[in-house]
Amino acid sequence: MAARISEREGGLLLFRVAGIPVLLAPSWWIGSAIVVAFYAPLVDDLAPGTPPGVGLLLAALFAVFLGLSVLAHELGHCVAALRLGLPVRRLRLYLLGGLSEIMRTPGKPSHEGLVAGAGPIVSVALAVIFGIGAFVMEPGDVVWVLVFQVAAANVAVAVFNLLPGLPLDGGRIVRAGVWAATGQRAMGTRVAVVGGFAVAIALVAWALYGVAEGAEDRWLRLGVCVLTAWVVVAGARSELASERRRTWPAGVTLNDLILPVLQLPAESPVADALSTSAGRGVVLVRADGVAAGLLDTEAARKLAAASPFAPAEMAAEPILPETVLLADEPGEEIVERVQGTAAWQFLVVDLEGRPAGVLRREDLRAAIEKGV
């Protein structure tokens, strides 16, 4: 069972925190091996006379503590998101850090800022704790080296993540600020995406400067910076595409997209219900007046081919709270609900709760793609 979960989730399932699966991607091992390979030779410089075996062990421990620091950083995001009612799908540790997959977009700029800032706050707190530990210890000892380097690593994690460009935490904070100032989340995303490209350019420029100056770590710096810049650019472009997908199409109203609704008895023959629908959404109602669901036309076709007189209710898609939309609901909230719910059609009701139409996922997606 654990193997199947690992394969499905895209990494090794380590444990769960508050129901959130924590996964270790295969690339994490590559990153840790690189950290050990480059850190072990530095141990003797920081603590002269350290035996090679001890230096290797210290490098391995540093890689582990670095992974735990990244994990703590991402858990900061997760805890903040859960406190704000935002579900988290999973937390993954990979080659260049970690990723908390929050399933719902924050509805307010303040929520965006709080979730984004929680990770760096945790990293700063860890840097302070380990920094105090290094301060009270005797410098030069191998344990002091480990504690000092973990403190420095957390400072680096906090500073890097606060750079003002998506998909970094600093970019999300920039987006929250622009969103709060303009009232437009899309504007904040565009500004933060520009920041992401600027961060990527700065990383590559710093790496090339090191090569030109003949810095001792120039080739390591070049490799890490180019890879990081590529990840930042890819993440920024993904954020921009995601923002476009969640933006309600300009010049389009909900009434332009919904199908007119038809109510039929749930016990109607499925073949009759299918032919009667004719481009309309069908609400199937039981004899007691309770809605049995929306007619799933694909399931209805299959059922009608095999048993045309079977009750249409057998081809109904249940009407759940998350598949009911209010006619006056904001467009972006409708888009997010549709994209985050595993259903292909949604019942739209008016302020009095009466069916006003049916919105199909494919119709909304086509309108968004046309607008983009």
C-alpha positions, 0 to 999 in steps of 0.5 A: 500500500505504501509503495502505491501511495508513493508512486501515485504522489510522486515521491516517498511518503515519509509521514503525515502532519495534520493529514498532509502527506510529506513526500521526499522526491527522488531529486532530494537525494541528488541535492543532498549528495551534492551538498555532502560532496562540496561541504565535506572538504570545507569542514577541515577549513572550519575545524582544522584537524578533523578526521576525513571520516568525521568530516564526511559524517558532519557533511551528511548531518548538515544535509539532513539538518538542511532538509529538516530546515526546509521542511520546517519552512514549508510547514510554516506555510502549511500551518498558516494556510490551514489556519485560514481555512485553505486545504493543503494537498501535500508537501514535497521536498525536492532538489532545490528545496520544498513545495507546499501545494495549497489547493485553494487560492487565498481570497484576500491579500492579507491571507496571501501575505500571511501564508507567504510570510510564514515560511521565512518567519520559521527560517529566521526563527531557526537561524536565531535559535541555531545562531544563539547555540553557536554563540554560546559554544566553543568556536572551532569544535566540529559540533560548533561548525555544524550548528553555525552552518545550519544557522547560516543555511536558514538565513540563506533560505529566508533571504533567498525566499524573500527575493521579490519575484514569483514563485518565491515567497517574496514574490507572493508578498509583492503580489499581495501588496499590489493586490491590496493597493489596486484591488486586482490580484491579476495585476499583482501576479504580473508585477511579481512575475516580472520580479521573478524574471529579474531574480533569474537574470540577477542569478545568472549575472552573478554566476557569470561574474564569478566565472569572469573573476575566476572565483574558486566556486565559479563552476558550482555557482554557475551550475546552481544559479543556472538551474535555480534561475530556470526553476524560477522562470518556469515557476513564474510562467506557471503562476502567470498561466494559472492566473489567466486560467482563474480570471473570469473572461472579460465581457462575459456574464454567467448568463452567457455561459449557463444552459437553461434548466429543465426539471424532469421526474427522476423515474423518467426513462433515461432515453426520454430524458436524454432526448428531451434535454436537447442542449439544456441542463436537466435536474432530476426530481424524485416524487418527494420533491427532492433533487436526485441530481443532474443528468449526466448526458454521457452516462445517460447515453451509455445507459440508454444504449443498454436499457432505454427504459431504465430510470434516468436517476441511474444516470444522475450526477449528485448535486453536492454543496460544492457543485451549487453556484449562486447566480450573483457569485463573483466570477473569480470565485466561480472559476476557482470552485469549478477548477477545484471540484471534480465535477463536469457540470454545476447547478446555478441557483438564484437568490431564492434557491431556485434553479437558474441554469447549469454551467458546464466545465467545458463551456467555462474553460472554452470561454477562458481560453478564448479570452486569453 
